[in-house]
Amino acid sequence: NFETLLEAGDAGFRGWYVMLASDRLATISRNPGLARTVLLEVMQNEELRAAMEIVWRQHIWRPMVAALEQQQASGAIRKDIRVEVLARAIHCQHVGYFLARYVFAPGRRWDDAMEIDKMAEILNGGSGTEIPPARAARLRNAT
């Protein structure tokens, strides 16, 4: 279940993001045509959008913000990061990747695991407290 996945913060922020993004992509990959149709309909249908907002806030937004607050409290996310802004960035990455992957360039040979790992690296580099292994090695070599 999605909310249980959001609460799985024991993998650190980067690991949590990889698990979350991988799960979301696997879910959408089962029927990308349906996901495209729903997205288009939500964008065009105000009544459906209002109904989806209620579901989104209850089952996605609030649990994600709560999970990020827990990550921040545990020290995995920097204290100066506003978790609501980080949650929006995560949503933007998910929607953007979906659009690139299934709408704009579906014929491209995608390495989803690598792409998700790189997105996690970017988010962790800007928000997390964990130093990525490559950066840690550079820092060790610089001293």
C-alpha positions as CSV (number, residue, x, y, z in Angstrom):
1,N,0.0,0.0,0.0
2,F,1.2,3.5,-0.9
3,E,0.8,5.0,2.5
4,T,2.8,2.1,4.1
5,L,5.6,2.7,1.5
6,L,5.7,6.4,2.4
7,E,6.2,5.5,6.1
8,A,9.2,3.2,5.3
9,G,11.9,5.7,6.2
10,D,14.5,3.4,7.6
11,A,16.3,3.3,4.2
12,G,17.3,7.0,4.6
13,F,16.0,9.8,2.3
14,R,17.7,8.6,-0.9
15,G,16.7,5.0,-0.4
16,W,13.1,6.1,0.5
17,Y,12.9,8.1,-2.7
18,V,14.2,5.2,-4.8
19,M,11.6,2.8,-3.3
20,L,8.8,5.4,-3.7
21,A,9.6,6.3,-7.3
22,S,10.2,2.7,-8.3
23,D,6.8,1.7,-6.9
24,R,5.0,4.6,-8.6
25,L,6.6,3.8,-11.9
26,A,5.8,0.1,-11.6
27,T,2.2,1.0,-10.9
28,I,1.9,3.4,-13.8
29,S,3.8,1.0,-16.1
30,R,1.0,-1.6,-15.8
31,N,-1.3,0.6,-17.9
32,P,0.4,3.9,-19.1
33,G,-2.5,4.5,-21.5
34,L,-5.0,4.6,-18.7
35,A,-2.7,6.9,-16.7
36,R,-2.4,9.3,-19.6
37,T,-6.2,9.3,-20.1
38,V,-6.8,9.9,-16.4
39,L,-4.2,12.7,-16.3
40,L,-5.7,14.4,-19.4
41,E,-9.2,14.1,-18.0
42,V,-8.2,15.5,-14.6
43,M,-6.6,18.5,-16.4
44,Q,-9.7,19.2,-18.4
45,N,-12.6,18.2,-16.1
46,E,-13.0,20.6,-13.1
47,E,-15.4,18.4,-11.3
48,L,-13.2,15.4,-11.5
49,R,-10.1,17.5,-10.6
50,A,-11.9,18.7,-7.4
51,A,-12.8,15.2,-6.5
52,M,-9.2,13.9,-7.2
53,E,-7.8,16.8,-5.1
54,I,-9.6,15.5,-2.0
55,V,-8.3,11.9,-2.6
56,W,-4.8,13.2,-3.4
57,R,-4.6,15.3,-0.3
58,Q,-5.8,12.5,2.0
59,H,-3.9,9.6,0.5
60,I,-0.8,11.2,-1.1
61,W,0.0,14.7,0.0
62,R,-0.6,14.5,3.7
63,P,1.1,11.1,4.1
64,M,4.1,12.3,2.0
65,V,4.5,15.5,4.0
66,A,4.3,13.4,7.2
67,A,6.9,11.0,5.9
68,L,9.2,13.8,5.0
69,E,8.7,15.4,8.4
70,Q,9.7,12.1,10.0
71,Q,12.7,11.9,7.7
72,Q,13.7,15.4,8.7
73,A,13.2,14.6,12.4
74,S,15.5,11.6,12.1
75,G,18.2,13.7,10.5
76,A,17.9,12.3,7.0
77,I,16.7,15.6,5.6
78,R,18.3,18.9,6.4
79,K,16.5,21.0,9.0
80,D,16.4,24.1,6.8
81,I,14.4,22.3,4.1
82,R,10.7,23.1,3.9
83,V,9.2,19.6,3.5
84,E,6.2,20.9,1.6
85,V,8.5,22.4,-1.0
86,L,10.4,19.1,-1.1
87,A,7.1,17.1,-1.5
88,R,6.1,19.3,-4.4
89,A,9.5,18.8,-6.0
90,I,9.1,15.0,-5.7
91,H,5.6,15.2,-7.2
92,C,7.0,17.3,-10.1
93,Q,9.8,14.8,-10.7
94,H,7.3,11.9,-10.8
95,V,4.9,13.7,-13.2
96,G,7.7,15.0,-15.3
97,Y,9.3,11.5,-15.6
98,F,5.9,10.0,-16.5
99,L,5.4,12.6,-19.2
100,A,8.9,12.1,-20.6
101,R,8.8,8.3,-20.3
102,Y,5.3,7.6,-21.6
103,V,4.2,10.7,-23.6
104,F,7.1,12.6,-25.2
105,A,9.6,9.8,-25.8
106,P,8.0,6.4,-25.2
107,G,10.1,4.8,-27.9
108,R,13.4,5.7,-26.2
109,R,15.3,2.9,-24.5
110,W,14.8,3.9,-20.9
111,D,16.8,2.6,-18.0
112,D,14.3,3.4,-15.3
113,A,16.4,2.1,-12.4
114,M,19.3,4.3,-13.4
115,E,17.0,7.3,-14.0
116,I,15.3,6.9,-10.6
117,D,18.7,6.5,-8.9
118,K,20.0,9.8,-10.5
119,M,16.8,11.6,-9.5
120,A,17.3,10.4,-6.0
121,E,20.9,11.6,-6.1
122,I,19.8,15.0,-7.2
123,L,17.2,15.3,-4.5
124,N,19.5,13.9,-1.8
125,G,22.3,16.3,-2.8
126,G,20.0,19.2,-2.4
127,S,17.9,18.1,0.6
128,G,19.5,15.1,2.3
129,T,22.2,14.9,4.9
130,E,23.6,11.7,3.5
131,I,26.8,12.3,1.4
132,P,26.7,10.3,-1.9
133,P,29.5,7.8,-2.2
134,A,31.2,9.5,-5.1
135,R,31.2,12.8,-3.3
136,A,32.5,11.2,-0.1
137,A,35.4,9.7,-2.1
138,R,36.2,13.1,-3.6
139,L,36.2,14.7,-0.2
140,R,38.5,12.0,1.2
141,N,40.9,12.4,-1.7
142,A,40.9,16.2,-1.3
143,T,42.4,16.1,2.2
